[in-house]
């Protein structure tokens, strides 16, 4: 399975966990176009924090490499990185490639 597909599947599992604590009408759709943060985002600040923590944990477990989504670089671009599930997947892919190359 390609890295991008692994990241997407991992993020879908993160959404499964997040949705367990959200009312059914507020469940996040497992789609790369699902808005997360920003003007059309579906997550409040607590939801975003939970997403970040779960994503960091699952990335270490499932992708075999830890990632950090709470550094200055990421947080300075929070509305870009967390705009949609797809933008988050792209950013994680970028981080993993940097770790591999660096």
FENVENUR-V774017 format. One record per pair of residues at least 12 apart in sequence whose ideal C-beta (glycine too) atoms are under 10 Angstrom apart, sorted by the first residue. I is the first residue (numbers start at 0). J is the second residue. Records with the same first field share a line. If there is no record, write none. Layout:
I->J / J
This chain:
1->92
2->62 / 91 / 92 / 95 / 96 / 99
3->88 / 89 / 91 / 92 / 95
4->88
5->58 / 61 / 62 / 63 / 88 / 91 / 92 / 95
6->54 / 57 / 58 / 61 / 62 / 66 / 87 / 88 / 89 / 90 / 91 / 92 / 94 / 95
7->29 / 31 / 84 / 85 / 87 / 88 / 91 / 92
8->29 / 57 / 61 / 88
9->53 / 54 / 57 / 58 / 60 / 61 / 62 / 88 / 91
10->29 / 31 / 33 / 50 / 53 / 54 / 57 / 58 / 84 / 85 / 87 / 88 / 91
11->27 / 28 / 29 / 30 / 31 / 84 / 88
12->29 / 53 / 54 / 57 / 60 / 61
13->27 / 29 / 49 / 50 / 51 / 52 / 53 / 54 / 55 / 56 / 57 / 58 / 61 / 84 / 87
14->26 / 27 / 28 / 29 / 30 / 33 / 35 / 50 / 53 / 54 / 84
15->27 / 29 / 53
16->49 / 50 / 53 / 56 / 57
17->41 / 42 / 46 / 49 / 50 / 53 / 54
20->45 / 46 / 49
21->41 / 42 / 46 / 49
25->41 / 42 / 46
26->41
27->41 / 42 / 46 / 50 / 84
28->41 / 84
29->84
30->83 / 84 / 85
31->83 / 84 / 85 / 86 / 87 / 88 / 89
32->83 / 84 / 85 / 86
33->83 / 84 / 85 / 87
34->81 / 82 / 83 / 84 / 86
35->47 / 50 / 77 / 78 / 80 / 81 / 82 / 83 / 84 / 85 / 86 / 87
36->50 / 77 / 78 / 79 / 80 / 81 / 82 / 83 / 86 / 87
37->77 / 78 / 79 / 81 / 82 / 83 / 86
38->78 / 82
39->82 / 83
40->78 / 81 / 82 / 83
42->81
47->68 / 77 / 81
48->69
50->68 / 81 / 84 / 87
51->67 / 68 / 69 / 73 / 74 / 77 / 80 / 81 / 87
52->68 / 69
54->66 / 68 / 81 / 87 / 88 / 91
55->67 / 68 / 69 / 91
58->91 / 94 / 95
62->91 / 95
63->95
64->91 / 94 / 95 / 98 / 99
65->94 / 98
66->90 / 91 / 94 / 95 / 97 / 98
67->94
68->80 / 81 / 87 / 90 / 91 / 94
70->94
72->90 / 94
73->90 / 94
76->90
80->93 / 94
